[in-house]
């Protein structure tokens, strides 16, 4: 039963999928593994921020540089503007990247093109938001947060890594649409 379900969802049997994900060295799978790694790094940084923002800890250590004040940045009004601490949202978003990056086999751009397209859209929006927060640190808060810098760089990296597969997926969708159109016209 589970093998049938896996095949329906991914187009592959569980053993085939496992072997591809663990052993295949294609560029897309290497990038997807890097997305998982960067997401875990981002989660680590945002875990610390979330602990501060929810009152579990009272202080985040900073490098011994005057312009760094993670407590100030993460306790600012900007950090709570959405009605929930921004670190918790970022943490959840990084966590969501992991199953998305792990979904499907080597050829998911052709087999399930909407997955890499949606992943690239999600991560690109997050990279833009991270850039906005990055801008807020020196301009509005007049302080830097090392944890936020790590999170922003992770978001930008995830977005950059997701774009090549999304491009392939878009091309696969376009080609598929052209084939359907040609087939329809031939009838």
N, C-alpha and C positions, 0 to 999 in steps of 0.2 A: 504493500500500500504506500509506504513512504517513498519508495523508489519511483512509483508512478506519479506521485505528487511532485516530487523534485523534477521529474522529466517534464511535467506539464508547465511548471513554473519557469524552469530555466532552459528547457530543451535538451537536458542532459540527465543521465542517471547520476545518482549521488556519488558513486565511485569515480565516474568521469569528471564530475565537477570538482571533487576533492583533489584528484590528481592534477587537474589544470591549475587550481588555485595554489596548491602547495609546490608544484614542480615546474610549471611553465615559466619560461623566461622572456615572454613577449614584452614589448615596450609598454603596452597598455597595462598588463598585470604588474609590471615593475612600478609603474606610476601609481596604480591603485594601492599597492603595498606601501608606497611612500605616503599616500594620502592617509592611510591608516596610521602610520608612524607619526606624521605631523599632527593628526587629530588627537592621538594619545598625548603628545607633548602639549598641545593646546589645552587638553583636558586637565593636565597636571597644573598648568598655570591658572586656569579658571577655577580649579578646585580650591586653590589657596584664596583666590579672590572671593569665591562664594562663601568660604568659611568666615572671612572677615565681614562680608556684606550681610550675612545672616546672624551675626553676633556669636558664632561659635568660638572664634578667636578674636582678640582685641587689637592685634598688631601684626602687620606684615613686615618682615625685615627687608631692608633696601640696601643697595650698594652704598658705600660711604662717599657719596657724591651729593652735594647740597641740593641739586635740582630734582632729586628723587624723593617722592613722598607718596608711596602707594596707598597709605591709609587715607590721605586727603583725596586723591583721585578717585578711589573706590567708594568713598563715603560722600561724594559730591551729589548734588541734585541731579546732574546729568546721568549718573549711574543708576538712579531710581526713577527716571522719567517715564518709563513704561509701566510703572506700578509694580514692578518686580525687579529685583537687583539684576543688572545687566550681566554680571558674571555667571549667574545661574542659567540665563538664556544662552549665553555663549557655551557654557559647559554642555548643555543639552544638545546644542547644535553640533558641536564637535563629536559628541557621542553618536549622533544620527549619521554622521559621515561614515562610520565604520561599517555598519551592515550594508549601506548603499555601495561602498567601495568593494565589499566582499561579495556582492550579489552577481551571480552569473559567471560564465566562463570566459575564456580568452576572446571569443568573438561576439561579446554581447553588443558591441556597437552595431553589428549587422543583424544579430538575432533579436535583441531587445533594445533598439535605438533610443527609446524614450528614457531609459534609465540613465545613460550617460548624459543625455541632453538636460534632463531635470537636475542631475547632480551638478553639472557645470553652471546651470542657472542659479541654483541654491548657493553654491560656493562663491559665485561671482557677486551676488547680492551681499553675502556676508563679508567679502573682501572690501566692498565699497563701504559698508557700515563700519568695518574695522578701521578703514582709512579715515572716516569721519571722527571716530573716537580718538584715533591717533592725533588728528588735528586739534581736537579739544584739549588734549593734555597741555601743550605749551601755550595755547592761545587763551583758553578760558580758565583752566585750573592752575596754570603757571607752575606745573609740577609734572614729573614723569613717573610712570609705574612700570617697573621692569616686567611684571607679570603680564600687563596689558600689551607691552611691546612684543613679548613672546607670542601672545595670543594673536595679535595683529599679523605678525610675520607668518604664523602657522596658517591663518586664514588666507593670506595672499598666496602662500605656497600651495595650499589645497586647490584654490581656484586655478592657478597656473597649471597644475598637474592634471586637472580635470578637462581642460580645454581641448587637447589633442584628440582624446577619445570622443568628445562631443562633436568635434568637427567630422570625424569618421562616421559617427552615427547620423549626423545631418546629411552627409553625402549618401549614405546607405538609404535613408528615407527618400531623398530626392531621386535616386536611381530607381528605387522601387516604384515610386509614383510615375516616373517616365515609362517604366515597363508596363504598368497597369494601363496607362493612357495609350501606349502603342498597341497593346493587346485589345483594348476596347475599340480602337479605330480600325483594327484589322478585321473585326467581326462584321 
